[in-house]
Amino acid sequence: MKDLFVFGMGFASGWAARANADSLREAAVSLIAAGYRGAERLRMRIETEREFVQDLLAEGRAQYQAAREVMSPEGEESAATDRARVRAA
């Protein structure tokens, strides 16, 4: 009797799986499409963050170069002399 019950349950579950095979395929395709959409959103987010970091680096480089141009060679010598005086004191 137990064997007949197990056989019946297996037969019923197989029948149900086969009946839903088309809808399972559609569900799998939808899941894969959602994965691609998520990957595309992630790529776009990474690209946006990369551009933000590049802008920060460019702005920092520009400020550094502007400050370096303002400081003349004489200013560098006086800064070095001031540092030497501080060390000697």
Secondary structure, DSSP 8 states (H G I E B T S, - for coil): -HHHHHHHHHHHHHHHHHHTHHHHHHHHHHHHHHHHHHHHHHHHHHHHHHHHHHHHHHHHHHHHHHHHHHS-HHHHHHHHHHHHHHHH-
